[in-house]
Amino acid sequence: MSTPLEGIRILEFSQIVAAPFAGALLSDMGADIIKVESTLGDPVRAYQPIVPDESRIYMALNRGKRSLPLDLSKDEAREIIYKLVPDMDVVIINYRPDVPQKLGIDYETLAELNPQLIYCQNTAFGLEGPHHYRPGSDIVTQSMTGLMTAEGKVENGIPQLIQATALADHATGISIAWGVSAALYVREKTGKGQKIEASLMATSLAIQTQRLIQVDVVDKENREEFFSDLETLQQEGRSYEEMLKLHQGLRPRPPGNIYYRTFQTKDGNVTIGCLSDPPKQRMAQLLGIHDPRFDEGYDPIEAANDPNAAAEGEKLIEEAESRFREKTTKEWLHLLDDAGIPAGPLHFTEEMTKDEQAIANGYIVDLDHSLVGGMKMYGPPLKMSETPLEVQRPAPALGEHTDEVLSSIGYTSEQIKDLRESGVTR
């Protein structure tokens, strides 16, 4: 069986996270990807390296590709690109907005060489507007789009980013792969290439769904009051904690959250994920506790204004926490499963490389890297019955495929040697 994107060729001008992750996902679908990086390599190669020019983050984000280091400031390097582009289906680029045109690899230039080209440009904040020129990163995007404040973490008076993963970057990588796949489908029907614009800002707003949406009849007046009060706090130089407290007033949470959280058990932790009343009621029954929110005639609006509600909520939490500490995680999972309550054990990420569930579904794969040897990493995130996805190869060593790529477009061994010696490639 073939892979979904078998025969598709992609030229990837990428660094850091978003576009490299997109390329890795597309390579799992069978696309042949040439990663063009500077002659010093993608900057993340140097981030906590295992051996020179190889790091965990680089190897995790760039599997399935071939490496072609080029100094794109040199005419000879651009000539190589112009020889490659006519045979490419897709270009992915995530340089600063002004860089593609300066290097002669902008959409207009490359589309003249290949009118059917699909060109995906990823930026931090889009190509229009007052911030369009800014370089970006995950932390700055989290700050500008509210992701950071929505998390509600504060340390020494400063908001803290979501740091378990580069959320804006990785979500944008998925968005890029989605857009490229759609554009390939459109080209199949129309024969036309096109330009795709992705950005960290657009993705970060999209994944905040219910937090971002404004329903005028219930939100507009409250938000306008919040904006006015926030501006006052800012002008007065008040602390972030005061601003955060004001913001939390926009979305008051009912006291006594015992249905969507993690509990300590006798020997570990178990996480509960009830989103509707039926499993919540079953959980309360299982724990043997009384939750007044399920009493007939209970009015949540009235309760929200009840000064005793917070105390009752704290009591409910204490009872639930006490119950969970009475049994082991395994015992609780058995009881929760029987009651049809969504639950699971708490894991550290590193444990997942030996997790039976992940391994059984192919979510963890084994690869053999040319420099560092054996490794385990995430598998393809999708399964397709007729066109299965497969990890094509581990991430390339810097310049591992230079000879292979250049010889495929007519360069001789002597010419490749000269290009290396002149610093065009390595």
RODO-2510 file (C-alpha; in nm, 4 decimals, decimal comma):
residues 426
     n   res          X          Y          Z
     1     m     0,0000     0,0000     0,0000
     2     s     0,1198     0,3507    -0,0804
     3     t     0,1378     0,6438     0,1599
     4     p    -0,1037     0,9401     0,1211
     5     l     0,1551     1,1836    -0,0184
     6     e     0,3756     0,9388    -0,2068
     7     g     0,5533     1,1251    -0,4874
     8     i     0,5005     1,4710    -0,3371
     9     r     0,8223     1,6715    -0,3105
    10     i     0,8631     1,9488    -0,0543
    11     l     1,1358     2,2097    -0,0159
    12     e     1,1406     2,3269     0,3444
    13     f     1,3118     2,6498     0,4513
    14     s     1,2643     2,6074     0,8207
    15     q     1,4032     2,6463     1,1676
    16     i     1,2995     2,6141     1,5328
    17     v     0,9585     2,4379     1,5768
    18     a     0,6437     2,5189     1,3765
    19     a     0,7461     2,4546     1,0149
    20     p     0,9862     2,1713     1,1041
    21     f     0,7041     1,9931     1,2897
    22     a     0,4746     2,0412     0,9904
    23     g     0,7389     1,8848     0,7665
    24     a     0,7790     1,5882     0,9986
    25     l     0,4028     1,5243     0,9860
    26     l     0,3982     1,5516     0,6064
    27     s     0,6959     1,3173     0,5818
    28     d     0,4973     1,0571     0,7786
    29     m     0,2455     1,0821     0,4941
    30     g     0,5180     0,9910     0,2478
    31     a     0,6300     1,3319     0,1189
    32     d     0,9968     1,3587     0,0160
    33     i     1,1252     1,6603     0,2063
    34     i     1,4502     1,8473     0,1509
    35     k     1,5235     2,0696     0,4492
    36     v     1,7272     2,3744     0,3538
    37     e     1,9111     2,5070     0,6575
    38     s     2,1997     2,7447     0,7018
    39     t     2,5525     2,6087     0,6770
    40     l     2,5640     2,6388     1,0567
    41     g     2,2471     2,4353     1,0803
    42     d     1,9020     2,4978     1,2231
    43     p     1,9654     2,6880     1,5513
    44     v     1,7957     2,4167     1,7578
    45     r     2,0724     2,1735     1,6591
    46     a     2,2843     2,3597     1,9143
    47     y     2,0216     2,3516     2,1896
    48     q     2,1561     2,1138     2,4554
    49     p     2,3337     1,8974     2,1920
    50     i     2,3895     1,5262     2,2485
    51     v     2,6772     1,5281     1,9980
    52     p     2,7896     1,8273     1,7885
    53     d     2,5012     1,9589     1,5727
    54     e     2,2485     1,7045     1,7063
    55     s     1,9954     1,7740     1,9816
    56     r     1,6789     1,6075     2,1078
    57     i     1,4573     1,8870     1,9809
    58     y     1,6107     1,8835     1,6334
    59     m     1,5816     1,5076     1,6001
    60     a     1,2228     1,5135     1,7302
    61     l     1,1061     1,7791     1,4827
    62     n     1,2953     1,6904     1,1662
    63     r     1,2541     1,3213     1,1089
    64     g     1,1833     1,1961     0,7589
    65     k     1,3826     1,4707     0,5837
    66     r     1,7016     1,5155     0,3860
    67     s     1,9418     1,7930     0,4882
    68     l     2,0775     2,0468     0,2400
    69     p     2,2788     2,3250     0,4117
    70     l     2,3046     2,6390     0,1994
    71     d     2,4248     2,9946     0,2501
    72     l     2,1333     3,1640     0,0756
    73     s     2,3123     3,4991     0,0699
    74     k     2,5327     3,3580    -0,2078
    75     d     2,4233     3,3539    -0,5722
    76     e     2,5418     2,9951    -0,6147
    77     a     2,3050     2,8826    -0,3375
    78     r     2,0067     3,0579    -0,4945
    79     e     2,0952     2,8948    -0,8257
    80     i     2,0645     2,5555    -0,6560
    81     i     1,7195     2,6517    -0,5228
    82     y     1,6061     2,7691    -0,8657
    83     k     1,7122     2,4352    -1,0142
    84     l     1,5203     2,2439    -0,7478
    85     v     1,1950     2,4430    -0,7480
    86     p     1,0573     2,3379    -1,0904
    87     d     1,0379     1,9773    -0,9658
    88     m     0,8881     2,0649    -0,6280
    89     d     0,5218     2,0453    -0,5317
    90     v     0,5416     2,2471    -0,2104
    91     v     0,7617     2,5075    -0,0441
    92     i     0,7280     2,5658     0,3311
    93     i     0,9027     2,8639     0,4832
    94     n     0,9023     3,0208     0,8297
    95     y     1,1622     3,2933     0,8092
    96     r     1,0984     3,6481     0,9312
    97     p     0,8483     3,8199     0,6939
    98     d     1,1060     4,0359     0,5151
    99     v     1,3601     3,7588     0,4611
   100     p     1,2115     3,5559     0,1694
   101     q     1,2151     3,8531    -0,0688
   102     k     1,5661     3,9548     0,0361
   103     l     1,6902     3,6032    -0,0379
   104     g     1,4950     3,5704    -0,3625
   105     i     1,2811     3,2823    -0,2357
   106     d     0,9492     3,4666    -0,2009
   107     y     0,6283     3,3280    -0,3500
   108     e     0,6263     3,5536    -0,6554
   109     t     0,9823     3,4601    -0,7540
   110     l     0,9395     3,0850    -0,7057
   111     a     0,5905     3,0727    -0,8612
   112     e     0,7394     3,2103    -1,1849
   113     l     0,9640     2,9037    -1,1937
   114     n     0,6765     2,6698    -1,1068
   115     p     0,3199     2,8074    -1,1486
   116     q     0,1724     2,4956    -0,9856
   117     l     0,3790     2,5441    -0,6719
   118     i     0,2068     2,5440    -0,3335
   119     y     0,3903     2,7922    -0,1128
   120     c     0,3168     2,7997     0,2597
   121     q     0,4599     3,0947     0,4502
   122     n     0,4427     3,0877     0,8278
   123     t     0,4996     3,4044     1,0291
   124     a     0,4487     3,5057     1,3895
   125     f     0,1629     3,7529     1,3490
   126     g     0,0518     3,7526     0,9848
   127     l     0,1650     3,9613     0,6890
   128     e    -0,0532     4,2654     0,7603
   129     g    -0,1072     4,4944     1,0577
   130     p     0,1159     4,6893     1,2984
   131     h     0,3056     4,3841     1,4238
   132     h     0,3546     4,2080     1,0894
   133     y     0,7276     4,2841     1,0741
   134     r     0,8125     4,1372     1,4132
   135     p     1,0003     3,8113     1,4498
   136     g     0,8163     3,5780     1,6828
   137     s     0,8457     3,2862     1,9174
   138     d     0,6124     3,0661     2,1163
   139     i     0,6463     3,2641     2,4399
   140     v     0,5823     3,6007     2,2738
   141     t     0,2780     3,4626     2,0928
   142     q     0,1424     3,3116     2,4155
   143     s     0,1786     3,6556     2,5713
   144     m     0,0167     3,8505     2,2884
   145     t    -0,2806     3,6181     2,2362
   146     g    -0,3824     3,5601     2,5977
   147     l    -0,2703     3,1981     2,6197
   148     m    -0,0273     3,2889     2,8959
   149     t    -0,2774     3,4827     3,1055
   150     a    -0,5458     3,2194     3,0482
   151     e    -0,3203     2,9637     3,2145
   152     g    -0,3327     3,1703     3,5339
   153     k     0,0145     3,0761     3,6598
   154     v     0,2070     3,3450     3,8455
   155     e     0,5585     3,3382     3,9862
   156     n     0,7141     3,6356     4,1655
   157     g     0,4334     3,8515     4,0318
   158     i     0,5005     3,7561     3,6675
   159     p     0,2701     3,5466     3,4439
   160     q     0,4216     3,2136     3,3402
   161     l     0,4041     3,0548     2,9986
   162     i     0,2607     2,7148     2,9184
   163     q     0,5955     2,5406     2,9083
   164     a     0,5235     2,1678     2,8926
   165     t     0,5399     2,2082     2,5154
   166     a     0,5654     2,4948     2,2677
   167     l     0,1884     2,5028     2,2276
   168     a     0,1567     2,7822     1,9696
   169     d     0,4411     2,6382     1,7611
   170     h     0,3213     2,2784     1,7577
   171     a    -0,0410     2,3703     1,6910
   172     t     0,0747     2,5857     1,4001
   173     g     0,2761     2,2930     1,2641
   174     i    -0,0441     2,0890     1,2508
   175     s    -0,2221     2,3824     1,0862
   176     i     0,0483     2,4071     0,8183
   177     a     0,0265     2,0356     0,7408
   178     w    -0,3522     2,0663     0,7190
   179     g    -0,3290     2,3648     0,4816
   180     v    -0,0703     2,1997     0,2553
   181     s    -0,2821     1,8837     0,2303
   182     a    -0,5895     2,0883     0,1362
   183     a    -0,3967     2,2878    -0,1251
   184     l    -0,2643     1,9675    -0,2809
   185     y    -0,6240     1,8432    -0,3085
   186     v    -0,7330     2,1704    -0,4729
   187     r    -0,4435     2,1506    -0,7177
   188     e    -0,5424     1,7957    -0,8049
   189     k    -0,8856     1,9280    -0,9076
   190     t    -0,7847     2,2594    -1,0698
   191     g    -0,4182     2,2262    -1,1618
   192     k    -0,3468     2,5519    -0,9795
   193     g    -0,0899     2,6212    -0,7134
   194     q    -0,1403     2,8862    -0,4477
   195     k     0,0058     3,0697    -0,1512
   196     i    -0,0893     2,9682     0,2025
   197     e    -0,0379     3,2022     0,4967
   198     a    -0,0132     3,0542     0,8460
   199     s     0,0817     3,2282     1,1676
   200     l     0,1405     3,1521     1,5328
   201     m    -0,1113     3,4216     1,6252
   202     a    -0,3920     3,2795     1,4107
   203     t    -0,3452     2,9304     1,5487
   204     s    -0,3180     3,0488     1,9077
   205     l    -0,6463     3,2344     1,8769
   206     a    -0,8189     2,9413     1,7084
   207     i    -0,7269     2,6896     1,9773
   208     q    -0,8725     2,9149     2,2470
   209     t    -1,2213     2,8605     2,1004
   210     q    -1,4675     2,9134     2,3876
   211     r    -1,2390     3,1510     2,5789
   212     l    -1,2039     3,3895     2,2845
   213     i    -1,5605     3,3902     2,1561
   214     q    -1,7718     3,6935     2,2420
   215     v    -2,1485     3,6476     2,2556
   216     d    -2,2670     4,0062     2,2594
   217     v    -2,5866     3,9549     2,4567
   218     v    -2,3955     3,8188     2,7575
   219     d    -2,0344     3,9284     2,7010
   220     k    -2,0170     4,2696     2,5381
   221     e    -2,1156     4,4846     2,8366
   222     n    -1,9072     4,2804     3,0829
   223     r    -1,5999     4,2960     2,8594
   224     e    -1,6289     4,6690     2,8052
   225     e    -1,6402     4,7165     3,1828
   226     f    -1,3401     4,4830     3,2191
   227     f    -1,1422     4,6733     2,9543
   228     s    -1,2111     5,0017     3,1326
   229     d    -1,1137     4,8657     3,4752
   230     l    -0,8028     4,6987     3,3308
   231     e    -0,6898     5,0236     3,1708
   232     t    -0,7286     5,1963     3,5075
   233     l    -0,5140     4,9328     3,6803
   234     q    -0,2493     4,9626     3,4086
   235     q    -0,2380     5,3413     3,4323
   236     e    -0,2010     5,3141     3,8087
   237     g     0,0890     5,0723     3,7703
   238     r    -0,0886     4,8010     3,9664
   239     s     0,0460     4,4459     3,9923
   240     y    -0,0249     4,1622     3,7509
   241     e    -0,1924     3,9652     4,0331
   242     e    -0,4513     4,2452     4,0667
   243     m    -0,5117     4,2425     3,6932
   244     l    -0,5431     3,8632     3,6944
   245     k    -0,7965     3,8774     3,9792
   246     l    -0,9992     4,1297     3,7792
   247     h    -0,9820     3,9028     3,4749
   248     q    -1,0921     3,5983     3,6702
   249     g    -1,4087     3,7878     3,7574
   250     l    -1,5083     3,7557     3,3919
   251     r    -1,5253     3,3789     3,4308
   252     p    -1,6159     3,2890     3,7874
   253     r    -1,5806     2,9179     3,8512
   254     p    -1,8317     2,7307     4,0641
   255     p    -1,6742     2,6227     4,3939
   256     g    -1,5972     2,2607     4,4656
   257     n    -1,4351     2,1212     4,1516
   258     i    -1,4062     1,7471     4,2117
   259     y    -1,5033     1,6209     3,8671
   260     y    -1,2296     1,7557     3,6403
   261     r    -0,8990     1,7326     3,8254
   262     t    -0,6272     1,5019     3,9576
   263     f    -0,6445     1,3321     4,2975
   264     q    -0,3767     1,1718     4,5111
   265     t    -0,4391     0,8033     4,5776
   266     k    -0,2835     0,5611     4,8235
   267     d     0,0116     0,4990     4,5897
   268     g     0,0016     0,7646     4,3194
   269     n    -0,2460     0,9833     4,1326
   270     v    -0,5582     0,9429     3,9228
   271     t    -0,7177     1,2041     3,6970
   272     i    -1,0929     1,2466     3,6487
   273     g    -1,2476     1,4049     3,3400
   274     c    -1,6262     1,4359     3,3810
   275     l    -1,7804     1,6972     3,1518
   276     s    -2,1518     1,6244     3,1880
   277     d    -2,3884     1,5651     3,4782
   278     p    -2,4504     1,1877     3,4427
   279     p    -2,0865     1,0798     3,5052
   280     k    -2,0548     1,3490     3,7733
   281     q    -2,3551     1,2054     3,9563
   282     r    -2,2166     0,8546     3,9252
   283     m    -1,8856     0,9725     4,0677
   284     a    -2,0525     1,1410     4,3662
   285     q    -2,2447     0,8209     4,4280
   286     l    -1,9262     0,6123     4,3978
   287     l    -1,7484     0,8338     4,6500
   288     g    -2,0470     0,8330     4,8823
   289     i    -2,0680     1,2097     4,9053
   290     h    -2,3615     1,4497     4,8713
   291     d    -2,3276     1,7234     4,6120
   292     p    -2,6106     1,9772     4,6542
   293     r    -2,5693     2,0839     4,2925
   294     f    -2,7665     1,7745     4,1933
   295     d    -3,0534     1,8425     4,4327
   296     e    -3,3919     1,9177     4,2834
   297     g    -3,4526     2,2902     4,2623
   298     y    -3,0847     2,3840     4,2825
   299     d    -3,0289     2,7253     4,1220
   300     p    -2,6672     2,7802     4,0071
   301     i    -2,7187     3,1561     3,9627
   302     e    -2,8525     3,1903     4,3141
   303     a    -2,5722     2,9698     4,4477
   304     a    -2,3117     3,1868     4,2795
   305     n    -2,4236     3,4752     4,4997
   306     d    -2,4449     3,2639     4,8144
   307     p    -2,1606     3,3550     5,0563
   308     n    -2,1719     3,0014     5,1959
   309     a    -2,1171     2,8365     4,8568
   310     a    -1,7370     2,8642     4,8705
   311     a    -1,7233     2,6970     5,2119
   312     e    -1,9510     2,4184     5,0931
   313     g    -1,7298     2,3738     4,7890
   314     e    -1,4180     2,3428     5,0030
   315     k    -1,5911     2,0822     5,2175
   316     l    -1,6823     1,8838     4,9051
   317     i    -1,3199     1,8917     4,7877
   318     e    -1,1897     1,7762     5,1250
   319     e    -1,4322     1,4831     5,1297
   320     a    -1,3387     1,3728     4,7774
   321     e    -0,9658     1,4033     4,8426
   322     s    -0,9997     1,1989     5,1597
   323     r    -1,1896     0,9215     4,9780
   324     f    -0,9317     0,8940     4,6997
   325     r    -0,6457     0,8537     4,9457
   326     e    -0,8121     0,5376     5,0817
   327     k    -0,7392     0,3173     4,7762
   328     t    -0,4607     0,2567     4,5241
   329     t    -0,4656     0,3995     4,1731
   330     k    -0,5306     0,0525     4,0292
   331     e    -0,8249    -0,0023     4,2628
   332     w    -0,9754     0,3344     4,1768
   333     l    -0,9357     0,2835     3,8015
   334     h    -1,1204    -0,0476     3,8302
   335     l    -1,4084     0,1177     4,0198
   336     l    -1,4187     0,4230     3,7926
   337     d    -1,4171     0,2071     3,4785
   338     d    -1,7062    -0,0022     3,6112
   339     a    -1,9012     0,3172     3,6826
   340     g    -1,8336     0,4590     3,3340
   341     i    -1,6429     0,7583     3,4680
   342     p    -1,3655     0,9019     3,2427
   343     a    -1,0374     0,8527     3,4277
   344     g    -0,6729     0,7635     3,3841
   345     p    -0,3441     0,7354     3,5721
   346     l    -0,0973     1,0228     3,5933
   347     h     0,2229     0,9731     3,3934
   348     f     0,5429     1,1613     3,3302
   349     t     0,6053     1,2065     2,9570
   350     e     0,9154     0,9887     2,9672
   351     e     0,7100     0,6941     3,0932
   352     m     0,5157     0,6858     2,7669
   353     t     0,8054     0,5283     2,5762
   354     k     0,7237     0,2048     2,7587
   355     d     0,3477     0,2518     2,7963
   356     e     0,1519    -0,0530     2,6776
   357     q    -0,1368     0,1524     2,5375
   358     a     0,0876     0,3818     2,3341
   359     i     0,2996     0,0945     2,2046
   360     a    -0,0028    -0,1179     2,1101
   361     n    -0,1341     0,1593     1,8828
   362     g     0,1997     0,2453     1,7221
   363     y     0,2215     0,5810     1,8961
   364     i     0,5838     0,5086     1,9926
   365     v     0,8369     0,4053     1,7248
   366     d     1,2007     0,2961     1,7233
   367     l     1,4505     0,4638     1,4899
   368     d     1,8240     0,4358     1,4270
   369     h     1,9997     0,7705     1,3799
   370     s     2,3174     0,7879     1,1707
   371     l     2,5154     0,9579     1,4496
   372     v     2,3559     0,8771     1,7842
   373     g     2,2111     0,5326     1,7152
   374     g     1,8866     0,3922     1,8552
   375     m     1,6041     0,6157     1,9750
   376     k     1,2347     0,6054     2,0591
   377     m     0,9978     0,8849     1,9623
   378     y     0,6373     0,9685     1,8762
   379     g     0,4815     0,7762     1,5897
   380     p     0,2475     0,9096     1,3187
   381     p    -0,0500     1,0735     1,4927
   382     l    -0,2988     0,9383     1,2366
   383     k    -0,3931     0,5953     1,1083
   384     m    -0,5299     0,5450     0,7557
   385     s    -0,6519     0,2043     0,6447
   386     e    -0,5722     0,2284     0,2727
   387     t    -0,2755     0,4651     0,2733
   388     p    -0,0954     0,4020     0,6030
   389     l     0,1438     0,6567     0,7478
   390     e     0,4974     0,5563     0,8309
   391     v     0,8045     0,7280     0,9722
   392     q     1,0343     0,7473     0,6699
   393     r     1,3723     0,8020     0,8358
   394     p     1,5278     0,9671     1,1407
   395     a     1,6249     1,3336     1,1323
   396     p     1,9246     1,4006     0,9082
   397     a     2,2713     1,4906     1,0244
   398     l     2,3753     1,8347     0,9017
   399     g     2,4633     1,8038     0,5325
   400     e     2,4009     1,4284     0,5310
   401     h     2,2251     1,4481     0,1934
   402     t     2,4091     1,7346     0,0245
   403     d     2,5810     1,5137    -0,2347
   404     e     2,2649     1,3137    -0,2982
   405     v     2,0468     1,6212    -0,3594
   406     l     2,2962     1,8194    -0,5649
   407     s     2,3949     1,5275    -0,7843
   408     s     2,0242     1,4698    -0,8589
   409     i     2,0090     1,8120    -1,0289
   410     g     2,3284     1,7670    -1,2291
   411     y     2,6145     1,8814    -1,0078
   412     t     2,9333     1,6802    -1,0404
   413     s     3,1469     1,5644    -0,7496
   414     e     3,4046     1,8301    -0,8350
   415     q     3,1411     2,1046    -0,8442
   416     i     3,0006     1,9937    -0,5083
   417     k     3,3512     2,0002    -0,3630
   418     d     3,4000     2,3554    -0,4925
   419     l     3,0657     2,4638    -0,3397
   420     r     3,1752     2,3265    -0,0031
   421     e     3,5101     2,4959    -0,0174
   422     s     3,3525     2,8308    -0,1046
   423     g     3,1068     2,8050     0,1871
   424     v     2,7930     2,7701    -0,0259
   425     t     2,7127     2,4363     0,1344
   426     r     2,8660     2,1747     0,3597
***
